[in-house]
Amino acid sequence: MNLPAGATDLGGWGDLAFFQQDWLQIQAKLAADPRQTLPAAPQRFAALSLTPLAKTRVVILGQDPYPTPGHANGLAFSTQADVAPLPRSLSNIFKELKSDIGGHPVNGDLENWARQGVLLLNTALSVPAGEANGHKDLGWAQLVQQVLTRSSRSPTAYVFWGKQAQRLEKYVHPGDHLILRSAHPSPLSAHRGFFGSGPFSAINNWLVARGCRPIDWTR
C-alpha cells in the first residue's frame, strides 16, 4: 500500500480500496496544484489515525477543512488549540454542547473526542487556502463512502448534519445503529433544527444502553 505522506498508521483503515484505486490520482493532483493545501500533509489523515476502525463508536461528518491557514488539524470541525475566535460552526456546536450536557472543551481542538472513538471525518480531506470547497471534486468521496460502509459492519452512532452529509447515509449498511439527522451547525442553518437537537446526550444514552462507556464531550 502507498501510505500517504506523513501517515505511519491508518488505524486499520488502510486496506480500503481507496488507497489502492484512488489515492495515487489524488496525490498527483495535489502535487500539481500550485495553491497552498490545508491541512499540512502529516495531518491530512489524522481522523483515521486517531480513531482506528476497531475503536470507532461514533461518526460525525464535516464538509472540508477550514480554509484559513493555521486553523485545520485534520479532524472535522476541529481547530488547532490556539485558534480564537472559534469558527462559527464550531462555536454553535459548543453552544449546543453547553445546552445539551452543560459544558464543552476549553478550546477548539477535538483530538480527545477522536481518541475516545469519535471519527471526525470531512467529506473532503483537503482544501486550497482561502477557497472553501475547492477540493470537493478531487476524488475524496470514495474514501468517505468506503469508511461509512466499513464502519457500519458494527453498531455505530452516525451524525448527519445538513443535507450534504445526509446524502451519504445511503452508504451505511442496515444494522443496530443510531442515526441522528438535523440542520447543519452553520450560522445559516443552526436555528433551523440544530439548536435543541441534543445529539451529544442522545449518543451517550445510546452507548450506555448498549453497556458502553459514554463519550466525555467536555474534554
URRANOR-V666530 format. One record per residue. N is the residue number from 1. RES is the residue in one letter. NEAR is the number of other ideal C-beta (glycine too) atoms within 10 Angstrom. Layout:
BEGIN
n:N res:RES near:NEAR
n:N res:RES near:NEAR
END
This chain:
BEGIN
n:1 res:M near:10
n:2 res:N near:10
n:3 res:L near:13
n:4 res:P near:20
n:5 res:A near:13
n:6 res:G near:14
n:7 res:A near:18
n:8 res:T near:8
n:9 res:D near:13
n:10 res:L near:18
n:11 res:G near:19
n:12 res:G near:15
n:13 res:W near:23
n:14 res:G near:19
n:15 res:D near:12
n:16 res:L near:22
n:17 res:A near:12
n:18 res:F near:20
n:19 res:F near:20
n:20 res:Q near:12
n:21 res:Q near:12
n:22 res:D near:18
n:23 res:W near:21
n:24 res:L near:11
n:25 res:Q near:11
n:26 res:I near:19
n:27 res:Q near:15
n:28 res:A near:10
n:29 res:K near:13
n:30 res:L near:17
n:31 res:A near:9
n:32 res:A near:7
n:33 res:D near:14
n:34 res:P near:6
n:35 res:R near:13
n:36 res:Q near:13
n:37 res:T near:18
n:38 res:L near:26
n:39 res:P near:22
n:40 res:A near:14
n:41 res:A near:15
n:42 res:P near:14
n:43 res:Q near:19
n:44 res:R near:23
n:45 res:F near:25
n:46 res:A near:21
n:47 res:A near:26
n:48 res:L near:26
n:49 res:S near:21
n:50 res:L near:23
n:51 res:T near:28
n:52 res:P near:16
n:53 res:L near:19
n:54 res:A near:9
n:55 res:K near:15
n:56 res:T near:23
n:57 res:R near:23
n:58 res:V near:26
n:59 res:V near:25
n:60 res:I near:26
n:61 res:L near:24
n:62 res:G near:24
n:63 res:Q near:21
n:64 res:D near:23
n:65 res:P near:28
n:66 res:Y near:26
n:67 res:P near:18
n:68 res:T near:15
n:69 res:P near:12
n:70 res:G near:13
n:71 res:H near:19
n:72 res:A near:28
n:73 res:N near:24
n:74 res:G near:27
n:75 res:L near:27
n:76 res:A near:27
n:77 res:F near:24
n:78 res:S near:29
n:79 res:T near:22
n:80 res:Q near:15
n:81 res:A near:13
n:82 res:D near:10
n:83 res:V near:19
n:84 res:A near:8
n:85 res:P near:8
n:86 res:L near:16
n:87 res:P near:19
n:88 res:R near:13
n:89 res:S near:23
n:90 res:L near:23
n:91 res:S near:15
n:92 res:N near:21
n:93 res:I near:25
n:94 res:F near:19
n:95 res:K near:15
n:96 res:E near:20
n:97 res:L near:18
n:98 res:K near:12
n:99 res:S near:15
n:100 res:D near:19
n:101 res:I near:17
n:102 res:G near:10
n:103 res:G near:13
n:104 res:H near:21
n:105 res:P near:20
n:106 res:V near:9
n:107 res:N near:15
n:108 res:G near:25
n:109 res:D near:17
n:110 res:L near:23
n:111 res:E near:18
n:112 res:N near:16
n:113 res:W near:23
n:114 res:A near:28
n:115 res:R near:13
n:116 res:Q near:18
n:117 res:G near:21
n:118 res:V near:26
n:119 res:L near:28
n:120 res:L near:24
n:121 res:L near:24
n:122 res:N near:26
n:123 res:T near:20
n:124 res:A near:21
n:125 res:L near:25
n:126 res:S near:23
n:127 res:V near:26
n:128 res:P near:19
n:129 res:A near:16
n:130 res:G near:12
n:131 res:E near:13
n:132 res:A near:15
n:133 res:N near:14
n:134 res:G near:19
n:135 res:H near:25
n:136 res:K near:15
n:137 res:D near:9
n:138 res:L near:19
n:139 res:G near:16
n:140 res:W near:21
n:141 res:A near:16
n:142 res:Q near:15
n:143 res:L near:24
n:144 res:V near:20
n:145 res:Q near:17
n:146 res:Q near:18
n:147 res:V near:23
n:148 res:L near:21
n:149 res:T near:14
n:150 res:R near:18
n:151 res:S near:24
n:152 res:S near:17
n:153 res:R near:10
n:154 res:S near:13
n:155 res:P near:15
n:156 res:T near:20
n:157 res:A near:24
n:158 res:Y near:22
n:159 res:V near:22
n:160 res:F near:20
n:161 res:W near:28
n:162 res:G near:21
n:163 res:K near:11
n:164 res:Q near:15
n:165 res:A near:21
n:166 res:Q near:15
n:167 res:R near:11
n:168 res:L near:17
n:169 res:E near:14
n:170 res:K near:10
n:171 res:Y near:16
n:172 res:V near:18
n:173 res:H near:12
n:174 res:P near:6
n:175 res:G near:10
n:176 res:D near:9
n:177 res:H near:18
n:178 res:L near:19
n:179 res:I near:12
n:180 res:L near:19
n:181 res:R near:16
n:182 res:S near:22
n:183 res:A near:17
n:184 res:H near:22
n:185 res:P near:26
n:186 res:S near:16
n:187 res:P near:11
n:188 res:L near:12
n:189 res:S near:17
n:190 res:A near:23
n:191 res:H near:11
n:192 res:R near:12
n:193 res:G near:13
n:194 res:F near:21
n:195 res:F near:16
n:196 res:G near:11
n:197 res:S near:19
n:198 res:G near:15
n:199 res:P near:23
n:200 res:F near:22
n:201 res:S near:15
n:202 res:A near:15
n:203 res:I near:22
n:204 res:N near:20
n:205 res:N near:13
n:206 res:W near:19
n:207 res:L near:19
n:208 res:V near:11
n:209 res:A near:9
n:210 res:R near:12
n:211 res:G near:6
n:212 res:C near:14
n:213 res:R near:11
n:214 res:P near:16
n:215 res:I near:20
n:216 res:D near:13
n:217 res:W near:24
n:218 res:T near:14
n:219 res:R near:14
END
